[in-house]
Amino acid sequence: MVAALLALVFTIAAVEWSRVDRLAGALPGSGTTSTVWMLIGSDSREFAPEEGDKKFGSTEEVPGERGDVVLLLRIDPEGTVQTLGIPRDLLVIRPGRGEGRLGLFFSDGIAAMSEGLCHSLGIGIDHVAVVHFDGLAGLVDRVGGVQVQSESILRDLSAGLVMKAGQSELQGDQALAYIRARHLESFKNGEWTIEPELSEQRSERAFTVLRGIGSRLEFSPTSPIASVGTAHAIIAAISLSDEVGPLDAIELGRALRSIEGDRSTLPSERPKLGTAAQDVPMLVPTADSLKAAHEFVGGPSTTCTQPLDN
């Protein structure tokens, strides 16, 4: 009976793995003993639930696919995990293609984004996972919600988000709204105050939700059916680069569970533009950007072309 049950579970797991959406594109690799993952939060409305179109825009209103959140994970051979947030609006250069914002390169594929990071910062990518926002909501529900902190009452009427001050337990739809919020207001001194719209803050909120999911992921040999259900929710939420195998995916899951503390963010700054261009959503590397990138990956990746010096 036990053998039959295990055989059934393994069969289901194999079927689930075959359903993983795949991403084509050559990746340079990190050229180190560590493994470097690029996690991309996709804001493509193709994956948005029908009821979410009104909040976030439909595929007709917001065409294409962009990397709304970019988070790098370095997994060392001993299992330690380092994280580095990359601003989606960071200006990077692709060899022979020119410069552009990192998140917009996603419309050209994962190879385009990895080329920009490799050439501009010396960070080589081994594997890529794209997290789709509607699937993320289902995954949050699967793990029973995530906990987030807020210093004040928050709301975003267009996203349908309302949060109390202090600790909140967010379920799927609210967690999605928390990440996607672009018109946040905080209640301070008896009145609502509009919060600045910064991609760095959206990236930080996404990291908080991912860390919350990771801390509650459960895979147990004593609960095989529940573990398969969790795997099903994960597969519905992500796409993986072609070379990722089952052991790589397991390694990523373990890494997400072990993330502790706050993440670091690549230093960047607003470019010095004329008054008419101050609202351009763009960031440029600083003198500390290469230092932070090399510290993250353990020196410039040998698989990358010479990174920029300025």
Number of C-alpha atoms within 10 A of each C-alpha: 6 7 8 9 12 14 12 14 16 14 12 16 19 12 12 18 16 11 13 18 15 17 18 12 16 17 22 20 20 25 18 17 10 19 22 26 21 24 20 25 25 22 21 22 24 18 17 19 15 12 9 18 17 11 16 21 14 19 15 10 10 14 12 14 19 21 25 23 28 24 22 22 24 24 21 15 10 7 13 12 21 19 21 20 21 23 29 26 25 24 20 25 23 19 14 6 9 9 14 16 21 28 24 19 23 20 14 12 16 24 20 22 26 28 26 27 24 30 21 26 26 25 32 29 30 22 25 25 21 22 23 21 26 24 21 24 23 21 25 27 18 19 19 16 23 23 16 17 13 13 12 14 15 22 22 19 15 14 22 15 20 16 20 15 13 11 12 14 13 21 19 22 20 20 27 25 24 25 23 22 23 20 15 21 20 21 16 12 7 6 9 14 13 14 12 11 13 12 17 17 16 20 22 19 20 22 21 21 23 19 22 20 23 21 19 16 21 15 18 11 9 8 10 17 18 14 18 18 16 18 19 20 21 22 20 20 22 22 19 20 21 16 15 15 12 10 9 13 15 12 15 21 17 18 21 20 19 16 19 12 8 12 17 15 19 19 20 19 11 16 16 10 10 7 7 7 10 12 9 11 15 19 20 18 21 15 11 11 19 23 15 18 23 15 11 20 25 15 15 24 24 16 18 22 18 14 18 14 9 10
